[in-house]
């Protein structure tokens, strides 16, 4: 039994998922709260005064004094490329000197650079490199994370990545959600015959991934110069036929049509959306698509703008947040940093950003029945914040005082 009592501020993010419109900011603060867990599951979350007597007097309980702490749900990072090999920090220096993403890619950098390194890496090397990144994410409060393939771009390397992810899923504290993303880029050897690569993804990669049950989701980078809306829809529909639910990289570098594809195929989430047009927002709202926004990436890529989070929320699209951990533009593993950018660059309230990083992100991964809020029956995944919950926005300060995963205090 784990019992945290007299919590300074308890923000459970409880309620129906996803939180949309004005409901996204409906995250009440419970003063003098309590949370109790029996093993991995929560059995109580609410006012300390309402704590049942049998829990308050449990002789086997590990009790934490919460008077100096705020408690929020463990963060759910719904979009990462955390598995890769190689190092692209030289590209960061070029970007800081004025080079654009497109210029770097044209010189052989970008995704294809990571593909070369990842193809050379062994499965065990990928496991250990990724484990270190997951450790950083856990220390920043992430307790559930989606991780994509997509740096292999051939059958063997994509399968290698997803097998490595399965190994990590069985051994790391963070619960991992695997996504197949063979359609991350057109590899160099297929640049003059892109149709053949699309067929390779559909006819060989997807059946192999499905046969080995290596992924839950199928993702596509729908962007000018990468995959067209028609190609993206074809691949995602093939993924659905193989039992992989659709999600999509959409409208990141321009209005590429990805948000419309998301609505057409019934994707659970459309991600990035920096340049999403009004018609795409309206289509997503009608189709119930989650907008997973990645402010860390927009910041590090120096795009000069962020996704229109306020417009999305006001239109009724549920907004989630993620870090986009990756080697080229997702340099921060911190969900609190994503929340801070959402507040100060995308006009979200703190409560909206917290819901986006927890219950809405959990819904975007179809995990809201078990994580994303502090409610009886759900996993006891929580972040202990030093002081008031809004201290999470103090980038660089040690606001995360501890992390609880499945009822165990792992950090702090």
Rosetta blueprint (number, residue, H / E / L):
1 X L
2 X E
3 X E
4 X E
5 X E
6 X E
7 X E
8 X E
9 X E
10 X E
11 X E
12 X L
13 X L
14 X L
15 X L
16 X L
17 X L
18 X L
19 X L
20 X L
21 X H
22 X H
23 X H
24 X H
25 X H
26 X L
27 X L
28 X L
29 X L
30 X E
31 X E
32 X E
33 X E
34 X E
35 X E
36 X E
37 X E
38 X E
39 X L
40 X L
41 X E
42 X E
43 X E
44 X E
45 X E
46 X E
47 X E
48 X H
49 X H
50 X H
51 X L
52 X L
53 X H
54 X H
55 X H
56 X H
57 X L
58 X L
59 X L
60 X L
61 X L
62 X E
63 X E
64 X E
65 X E
66 X L
67 X L
68 X L
69 X E
70 X E
71 X E
72 X E
73 X E
74 X L
75 X E
76 X E
77 X E
78 X L
79 X L
80 X L
81 X L
82 X L
83 X L
84 X L
85 X L
86 X L
87 X L
88 X L
89 X H
90 X H
91 X H
92 X H
93 X H
94 X H
95 X H
96 X H
97 X L
98 X L
99 X L
100 X L
101 X H
102 X H
103 X H
104 X H
105 X H
106 X H
107 X L
108 X L
109 X L
110 X L
111 X H
112 X H
113 X H
114 X H
115 X H
116 X H
117 X H
118 X H
119 X H
120 X H
121 X L
122 X L
123 X H
124 X H
125 X H
126 X H
127 X H
128 X H
129 X H
130 X H
131 X H
132 X H
133 X H
134 X H
135 X H
136 X H
137 X H
138 X H
139 X H
140 X L
141 X L
142 X E
143 X E
144 X E
145 X E
146 X E
147 X E
148 X E
149 X L
150 X L
151 X L
152 X L
153 X L
154 X L
155 X H
156 X H
157 X H
158 X H
159 X H
160 X H
161 X H
162 X H
163 X H
164 X H
165 X H
166 X H
167 X H
168 X H
169 X H
170 X L
171 X L
172 X L
173 X L
174 X L
175 X E
176 X E
177 X E
178 X E
179 X E
180 X E
181 X E
182 X E
183 X E
184 X L
185 X L
186 X L
187 X L
188 X H
189 X H
190 X H
191 X L
192 X L
193 X L
194 X H
195 X H
196 X H
197 X H
198 X H
199 X H
200 X H
201 X H
202 X H
203 X H
204 X H
205 X H
206 X H
207 X H
208 X H
209 X H
210 X H
211 X H
212 X L
213 X L
214 X L
215 X L
216 X L
217 X E
218 X E
219 X E
220 X E
221 X E
222 X E
223 X L
224 X L
225 X L
226 X L
227 X E
228 X L
229 X H
230 X H
231 X H
232 X H
233 X H
234 X H
235 X H
236 X H
237 X H
238 X H
239 X H
240 X H
241 X H
242 X L
243 X L
244 X L
245 X E
246 X E
247 X E
248 X E
249 X E
250 X E
251 X L
252 X L
253 X L
254 X L
255 X L
256 X L
257 X L
258 X H
259 X H
260 X H
261 X H
262 X H
263 X H
264 X H
265 X H
266 X L
267 X L
268 X L
269 X E
270 X E
271 X E
272 X E
273 X L
274 X L
275 X L
276 X L
277 X L
278 X H
279 X H
280 X H
281 X H
282 X H
283 X H
284 X H
285 X H
286 X H
287 X H
288 X L
289 X L
290 X E
291 X E
292 X E
293 X E
294 X L
295 X H
296 X H
297 X H
298 X H
299 X H
300 X H
301 X L
302 X L
303 X L
304 X L
305 X L
306 X L
307 X L
308 X L
309 X H
310 X H
311 X H
312 X H
313 X H
314 X H
315 X L
316 X L
317 X L
318 X L
319 X E
320 X E
321 X E
322 X L
323 X L
324 X L
325 X L
326 X E
327 X L
328 X L
329 X L
330 X E
331 X L
332 X L
333 X L
334 X L
335 X H
336 X H
337 X H
338 X H
339 X H
340 X H
341 X H
342 X H
343 X H
344 X H
345 X H
346 X L
347 X L
348 X L
349 X L
350 X H
351 X H
352 X H
353 X H
354 X H
355 X H
356 X H
357 X H
358 X L
359 X H
360 X H
361 X H
362 X H
363 X H
364 X H
365 X L
366 X L
367 X L
368 X L
369 X L
370 X L
371 X L
372 X L
373 X L
374 X L
375 X L
376 X L
377 X L
378 X L
379 X E
380 X L
381 X L
382 X E
383 X E
384 X E
385 X E
386 X E
387 X L
388 X L
389 X H
390 X H
391 X H
392 X H
393 X H
394 X L
395 X L
396 X L
397 X L
398 X L
399 X L
400 X E
401 X E
402 X E
403 X E
404 X E
405 X E
406 X L
407 X L
408 X E
409 X E
410 X E
411 X E
412 X L
